Amino acid sequence: MGHRAEPEHTHPEQVPVQAALAALADPVRLRLVRELAAAGDWERACGTFDVPVGKAALSHHFAVLRSAGLLEQRDQGPRRVNRLRRAEFEARFPGLLELVLREETAGGAGAE
């Protein structure tokens, strides 16, 4: 009904491990995932992330996260809100998401 197409989602069960790793390897996408992990389901709209990319690039990053099974989106009025598919992704790739999220709190261990 809206002016834009509904986002297409890929269930984590359909995602190869290489696609999941590639999605999480990008620093902007990793930041998006970490910010979503700190928020509740459907709390964060696409325009509320402070990332160093323009709108088109941000849309691309969200699309990659959706196709990797990490993200679900839905429209609420004029806003598109997001949910990290933590449980579904964990079922497909046990421990991967927690490992990625833990690296943030490890003080940058392994960086450089």
N, C-alpha and C positions, 0 to 999 in steps of 0.2 A: 504494500500500500504506500510506503514511503517513497521518497525521491531517490533513494539509493537501493542497490541490491542487497539482499541479506548476505552476510558473510558466509562463506563455505568453510566447514570445519572437517578436519580429519581426526578420526578417533585414534588415540595412541596405539591401539592394537594393530593398526594398519601402517604404522611408521617404522621404517628400518632404523636400526641403531645409528647408522651413518647420518641420516637426516636429523635425528635428535641431537647428535653431537655437533653437527654443523650449525644448527639453530642456536645452540648454547655457546658456540665458539665466538660469536660476534659480540663485541663489548656493549653495543647499544642494546641488542636483544637480551643480553645477560642482565643489564641494568633494568630493563623492563620487567623481566621475570622476577628479579629480586624485589623490585618495588611492589609488584603484584603479590608476592609472597607475604609482604608485610601488611597488606591491606585485606579487608574482607571481600568476600565474593560480591561482584557487581558494584563495588564502591568507586572504582577508578574509571573515569572516562578517558578516552584516547587523548584528549587535549590537555590532560592534567599532568603528563609526564614531562619532566625537565630534561630533555635529551638534546644533544647538539646536532640535530638533523631537521630538515624542513618537513612539511606535511606529507609530501609525496614519499620521501624516504621513510618516514614514520609508518605510513600506510603499508609500505613494502615490508618493513620489519614485523608489523602485526600479522601480515599475511604469511610470512615464513613461520612465525610462532604458531599460527593456526594450523598450517599444514604439517607441522611437526607434532601436533597433538598436545601442545603445551597450553594453549589459550582457547578460550571460548568467548565469543562476543555476542552482544545483542543490543538492539536499539531501544533506548528509552527516550521517547520524544525526539528532540534534535541531537541527543548525545548517544554515542556508542560506548557502552560500558563493557568491562572485561572481567573475566574470572580465570584464575590459574587453575588448570585441570590437575591439581596436585594428586588426588587419589587415583585417577585414571592413569596418569603418567607413571606414578609409583608402581601400580600394578603391572605395567608393561616393562618398565626399566627400574627395578627395585634398587633404591639407594642413590640413583643418579642425581635426582633433583636435590635431595638433601645434601649430597656432596657438593654440588654447585653452590647451594645456598650457604653452606658452612664456610666456604672459602672466603666469603665476604667478612665474616667475623674472625677469621684466623689472622687478621692483620696483614693480609696480602701475602701470606706464606706462599712461596713458589713463584711469586711474580718476578719479573725481570727477564 
